[in-house]
Amino acid sequence: MRTLKLFAAANMLLLLTSQPGLSQANRSLSNLTSPTSVNQNLLPNSSCSKDLGSNSKRWRNLYLCGKEGISINPQYPLDVLNNKKYDRAINVFSPNTGEEQDRVGVYAESIATDNYGYGVQAVGGYYGVDAYGFLGNSNNSTRGAYGEAQGTACNGGTVYGVEGYGHGATYNYGVYGAAGDENNCSVSGGFTAAGYFDGDVYAVTYNNISDRKFKTGITPLKSSTSLGQLMQLKPSTYEFKTADYPKMGLSRGKQMGLIADEVKQVFPELVKEAVQPARYDKDRKLLAKEEKYESVNYIQLIPVLIASIQEQQKTIDAVKAENDELKSRLANIEQALSPGKQISSPVTLTDASLEQNAPNPFNQSTVINYYLPQKTRSAVMNITDINGKIIKTVALTEKGKGQVRLEAGLLTAGTYQYSLIINEKLVDTKKMVLTK
């Protein structure tokens, strides 16, 4: 009996005495000191009613190894399944009000080796990736999405800062960009562009919105005025100052075009002020300052060119009509002075035609198309060398459309002329080149 009492007293003493080994085995984890390993399973239950930590008491760091799943059996190192009425499977916040540095909400990196690995891969029924940049009242800049790709050498590789591909639907857009000026900032010198490119832009086709339903106040251009304005423009050749503006992506080599301040004096509506935004690195270090400059809308010059050509054609037609009238009057005068001589009706360029040979240059054979009016009495085609010596004469008997085929074997390499002569009058002359 005495021995049993001594054993019970010893056990009580052990329980009342602070023992390091026993304290670390406390399953409530209330008296662990860092670092301490918990060498037992923290078993949850099947009803998902046990919490690890609480709103007021939390674990500072959690280190896990293996596959972890939230509401799902894990297949990957971390799997999260959201099958409840929550719009977000994961929320990540990294705020610190007033902190002037870039904080990262989510960072992902996956570089297996050169040219392999996705940093982020996203699939969505509405947006695959939804990015939003908030500028607030800051006078800095923000981006909804930013893409950059970089190579290290000119080794034949290809990089895309941003790549878009739309396919398989009724309406497909590889890249869609829109910009608005809801606050009317353009009134105070702002600038709005749906797309801005530092460097050359290449496209398979380019189309402008031109539907009548979008337009009002439609007024035809005055062709005479357009021609007069067009004649005041000063086309120039020049080179861009690429060394002075290295960040603007200006084209190298000889250029042809117009100078904005000169265009502004003639067509002020075709000149707009544009702004290349300032560029900074991740530490807010200035890489390229803001550049304001004047740009020319070359596409809107096309209607001016069309109106001018139409005006010129009216002048040409008037001159041709006057020329035909003079020819007719001259024929009547010749008839009056020579009553016994039969004078044929004059042949005009509107009645007869001589086309350019095809192919030109040629080395085997070439075809010359022509047209003889019904009033033709006689017609020939003369082939002459560069000195005017007749090499060959072809009699033309078929009225209407006709053609002459020349074989290269009959001539030596060089430049030749061919002339259409109707009723002993020269109609037209053109050049052709024979190569051997």
SVG drawing of the C-alpha trace seen along z (x, -y; Angstrom):
<svg xmlns="http://www.w3.org/2000/svg" viewBox="-28 -79 51 81">
<polyline fill="none" stroke="black" stroke-width="0.4" points="0.0,0.0 2.9,-2.4 4.5,-1.7 1.3,-2.4 1.0,-5.8 4.6,-6.7 4.0,-5.9 0.9,-8.1 2.8,-11.0 5.6,-10.7 3.2,-10.9 1.6,-13.9 5.0,-15.6 5.8,-14.9 2.6,-16.5 3.2,-19.6 6.9,-20.0 7.7,-21.9 9.3,-19.4 10.4,-20.5 9.5,-17.2 6.1,-17.1 5.3,-20.8 6.1,-20.3 3.7,-17.4 0.8,-19.6 -1.8,-18.9 -3.5,-22.3 -0.3,-24.0 -0.8,-26.7 2.7,-26.7 5.0,-26.0 8.0,-28.2 9.4,-28.8 10.8,-26.7 8.9,-23.7 7.9,-20.7 4.5,-19.2 5.0,-15.5 1.4,-14.4 -1.5,-14.7 -3.9,-17.6 -6.9,-15.7 -10.0,-17.5 -13.4,-16.0 -15.7,-15.2 -18.2,-18.0 -15.7,-20.7 -16.4,-22.4 -12.9,-22.7 -10.8,-25.8 -7.0,-26.1 -6.6,-29.3 -9.4,-31.9 -10.2,-35.5 -8.4,-36.7 -5.6,-34.2 -3.7,-33.2 -0.7,-31.3 2.0,-33.7 3.7,-31.4 2.6,-28.1 5.0,-25.8 3.6,-22.8 5.1,-20.1 3.3,-18.0 -0.2,-18.5 -2.6,-20.9 -6.2,-21.2 -9.0,-23.6 -12.4,-22.1 -10.9,-19.6 -8.7,-16.5 -5.3,-18.0 -3.7,-16.9 -1.1,-19.7 1.0,-21.3 -2.0,-23.6 -5.6,-23.1 -8.5,-25.4 -12.0,-24.6 -14.8,-27.2 -18.2,-25.5 -20.1,-27.9 -21.7,-31.2 -18.5,-33.2 -17.2,-35.1 -13.6,-34.6 -11.7,-31.4 -8.7,-33.3 -8.5,-36.8 -5.1,-38.5 -4.6,-41.9 -1.3,-43.8 -2.3,-47.3 -0.3,-49.8 -1.8,-53.2 0.7,-56.0 3.5,-53.6 5.3,-54.9 6.5,-51.6 5.1,-48.9 3.6,-46.1 2.8,-42.8 -0.5,-41.1 0.4,-37.9 3.8,-37.0 4.2,-33.9 7.3,-32.6 7.9,-29.4 11.1,-29.2 11.9,-25.5 14.6,-26.5 14.9,-29.0 11.6,-29.4 9.6,-27.1 7.2,-27.9 4.1,-30.0 4.2,-32.6 0.4,-32.7 -2.1,-30.6 -5.7,-31.6 -9.0,-30.3 -12.3,-32.1 -15.7,-32.0 -15.9,-35.8 -12.3,-37.0 -9.3,-34.8 -7.5,-37.6 -9.2,-40.7 -6.7,-43.4 -7.6,-46.9 -5.3,-49.8 -6.5,-52.6 -4.9,-56.0 -7.1,-58.0 -6.0,-61.6 -2.4,-60.9 -0.6,-62.6 1.5,-59.5 0.4,-56.6 -1.3,-53.3 -1.9,-50.3 -4.7,-47.8 -2.3,-45.2 1.4,-45.2 3.2,-42.8 7.0,-42.7 9.1,-40.1 12.8,-40.2 15.6,-38.4 19.3,-38.7 20.8,-38.5 19.9,-38.7 19.9,-34.9 16.9,-34.5 14.4,-34.2 11.1,-36.1 9.5,-37.9 6.0,-39.3 5.2,-42.0 1.5,-41.2 0.0,-38.6 -3.7,-38.3 -5.6,-35.7 -9.3,-35.6 -10.9,-32.8 -13.8,-30.4 -16.7,-32.8 -18.9,-34.9 -16.9,-38.0 -13.2,-37.6 -10.9,-40.2 -7.2,-39.5 -6.7,-42.7 -9.3,-45.2 -8.4,-48.6 -10.6,-51.5 -10.0,-54.9 -12.5,-57.5 -12.4,-61.1 -15.3,-61.2 -13.8,-64.0 -13.1,-66.2 -9.4,-66.3 -8.7,-67.0 -10.1,-70.5 -7.2,-71.3 -4.5,-69.8 -5.1,-66.1 -4.5,-63.3 -6.6,-60.1 -5.6,-57.2 -7.0,-53.7 -3.6,-52.5 -0.1,-54.1 2.9,-52.4 6.6,-53.4 7.9,-52.0 6.7,-50.9 3.3,-49.2 2.5,-46.6 -0.9,-45.2 -2.4,-43.0 -5.3,-45.4 -6.4,-48.7 -10.0,-49.9 -11.5,-53.2 -15.1,-53.6 -17.0,-55.2 -20.6,-54.2 -23.1,-57.0 -25.1,-56.3 -22.2,-57.6 -21.8,-60.9 -23.6,-64.2 -23.2,-67.5 -21.9,-65.6 -20.7,-68.2 -18.8,-67.5 -15.2,-68.8 -14.8,-71.7 -12.5,-70.1 -11.0,-73.4 -10.3,-74.5 -8.8,-71.1 -6.5,-71.2 -5.3,-74.7 -4.6,-73.6 -2.9,-70.5 -0.5,-72.5 0.6,-74.5 1.9,-71.3 5.6,-70.7 6.5,-67.0 10.0,-66.4 12.6,-63.8 14.2,-63.7 15.6,-61.5 14.3,-61.2 16.6,-62.2 16.7,-58.7 19.8,-59.5 18.1,-62.4 14.8,-60.5 15.9,-56.9 12.8,-55.8 10.3,-56.9 10.9,-54.1 11.4,-56.5 12.1,-54.8 15.7,-54.8 16.9,-55.8 15.5,-58.1 11.8,-59.1 9.3,-60.8 6.4,-62.8 5.1,-66.2 6.1,-68.5 3.3,-69.1 3.8,-72.9 3.6,-73.3 0.5,-71.1 -1.1,-73.1 -1.0,-76.3 -3.0,-74.6 -5.1,-71.9 -5.2,-72.7 -7.8,-70.1 -5.4,-67.3 -2.8,-68.3 -3.3,-67.1 -1.1,-67.3 -0.1,-64.0 1.7,-63.0 4.1,-60.1 3.8,-59.4 6.8,-59.5 8.2,-56.1 9.6,-55.0 11.2,-51.8 9.9,-49.9 11.8,-52.2 10.2,-55.3 13.4,-56.3 12.7,-58.3 13.5,-56.3 12.0,-58.7 10.4,-62.1 7.0,-63.0 7.1,-64.2 4.5,-66.4 4.5,-66.7 2.3,-67.4 1.0,-64.6 -0.5,-64.5 -3.5,-62.5 -2.2,-61.3 -5.3,-59.1 -7.6,-62.2 -5.5,-63.5 -6.9,-60.8 -10.3,-62.5 -8.3,-65.7 -6.3,-63.8 -9.5,-62.3 -11.2,-65.7 -8.0,-67.2 -7.8,-64.3 -11.4,-64.8 -10.8,-68.5 -7.8,-67.8 -9.8,-65.2 -12.4,-67.9 -9.7,-70.1 -8.2,-67.3 -11.6,-66.5 -12.2,-70.2 -8.8,-70.4 -9.5,-67.2 -12.9,-68.5 -11.4,-71.8 -8.6,-69.8 -11.2,-67.7 -13.1,-70.8 -9.9,-72.4 -9.1,-69.2 -12.6,-69.2 -12.4,-72.8 -9.0,-72.2 -10.4,-69.3 -13.2,-71.5 -10.7,-74.2 -8.5,-71.6 -11.7,-70.4 -12.6,-73.9 -9.1,-74.6 -8.9,-71.3 -12.4,-70.5 -11.1,-67.7 -9.3,-65.8 -11.1,-63.3 -10.4,-64.2 -11.3,-61.5 -12.8,-62.4 -10.2,-63.2 -9.2,-60.4 -9.0,-61.4 -7.5,-59.8 -11.1,-59.1 -11.6,-57.0 -8.4,-55.1 -6.1,-53.7 -2.6,-52.1 -1.8,-50.2 1.5,-49.5 3.0,-46.2 2.9,-43.3 5.1,-42.0 7.5,-44.9 10.5,-44.4 10.3,-41.1 12.9,-38.5 10.8,-36.1 7.6,-37.7 5.3,-40.6 1.8,-41.6 0.6,-45.1 -3.2,-45.8 -4.8,-48.5 -8.2,-49.8 -9.1,-51.0 -12.3,-53.1 -14.8,-52.1 -13.8,-55.2 -10.3,-54.0 -9.1,-53.9 -5.6,-52.7 -3.6,-51.8 0.0,-50.6 2.2,-50.0 5.8,-51.0 8.6,-49.5 11.6,-51.9 14.9,-51.8 16.0,-54.4 17.4,-56.5 14.0,-56.5 15.0,-54.0 12.0,-51.9 12.8,-48.2 9.4,-46.7 6.0,-47.9 2.9,-45.9 -0.3,-46.6 -3.4,-46.6 -6.6,-45.6 -9.0,-44.5 -11.2,-47.3 -12.1,-47.5 -9.9,-45.7 -6.8,-44.0 -3.3,-43.0 0.2,-42.5 2.6,-39.9 6.3,-40.5 8.9,-37.7 12.2,-38.5 14.1,-36.6 13.4,-39.3 15.1,-42.0 18.3,-42.6 18.3,-43.6 17.6,-47.3 14.9,-50.0 12.4,-50.4 9.4,-52.5 6.2,-51.5 3.7,-53.9 0.1,-53.6 -0.6,-55.5 -4.2,-55.8 -5.2,-57.5 -1.5,-58.7 -1.8,-60.5 0.2,-59.6 -2.1,-58.6 0.3,-57.5 3.9,-56.2 5.1,-54.1 8.4,-52.5 9.3,-48.9 12.4,-47.1 13.8,-43.8 16.3,-41.9 18.3,-38.8"/>
</svg>
